[in-house]
């Protein structure tokens, strides 16, 4: 499964060719953060002195994948992290020059995650000049109290000025990440945050419910009795209120945590939910080609060492079984407005699962919408339990 070391040899022979007509999405993990946010369990390192070595290794990793990257169009690129906006512009330029060296590099969307403290007019201009078409700004909240709880680096006014600058910078699209269901966070606070973002013309919003993940500051505080458990009732109430209020403001829900104005859905993220091929580069990055998954190890030092030896820095590799594929179709499909094709359910689901689906249809947890099977909006807060039930 998704642990342990992969069977040898670690080479491109273990990756099947892309199906005819398929394209690549590339995810680049930039693992540097100034400090750990209290809720985040993504891999990062504060060792900015290793940025130069990281970029060299990233370019070398691209060379290892050259035969695959030159075989199909590169359609989307997503710089995630970590804090990609912390990476100096000259280093980003080198990454772009390498990407542009592939004849197949013809993306219609390039996203960069950015923190408010990194956003300046000079950087915005440089990012646009490089070809970045979309920014994803990690605000999380404009409330001083909530930001302190989350352990965020920036101040509310700094985040507001960053949003105002992005709104005027001329990107084809941009988004803001927010967090809800934080203890002590009221609906009025969330509503005020949304109102400000709407006034600034944000075309895409991501709202993530707070979860207490292992190996985080909040997890340690919770187990010491210094932080309350997430209130499930408040979570569900705020989530439903978000749906209703964002709809009033002209946003369309399209994935469990994402809302967009028409034409501004994140095309790279759709690749994950539609199970299209994507290649992950950098420490801890994951990749998928039907029906194989693999991932790099979550260690920058280990990544540098493996690339230095001319090896793929994989921590695991697996070929999905038919049952795993079916489960992924359910998990990825039901989290989006597209749901799962009813014809696929009739054709592929086991008799036992069809019975469980029928039970969820009777309770209204699943509904037929044309040719699709979807979770109705009012039940989305229960998505995890619905998936467990089927």
ABEGO torsion letter per residue (X at the ends): XABEBBBOBBBAAABBBBBBGBBBBBBBBBABBABBBAABABBBBABAAAAAAAAAAAAAAAAAAAAAAAABBBABBBBBOEBAAABBAAAAAAAAAAAAABAABBBABBBBBBBAAABBAAAAAAAAAAGBABBBBBAGBABAAAAAAAGBABBAAAAAAAAAAAAAAGBABBBBBBBBGBBGBBAAAAAAAAAAAAAAGBABBBBBBBBBBBGBAAAAAAAAGABBBBBAAAAAAAAAAAAAAAAAAGBBBABAABBBBBGABBAAAAAAAAGBBBBBBEBGBBBBBOBBBBBBBBBAAAAAAAAAAGBBABABBBBBBAAAAAAAAAAAAAABAAEBBAAAAAAABBAAAAAAAAAAAAAGABBBBEABBBBBAAAAAAAAAAAAAX
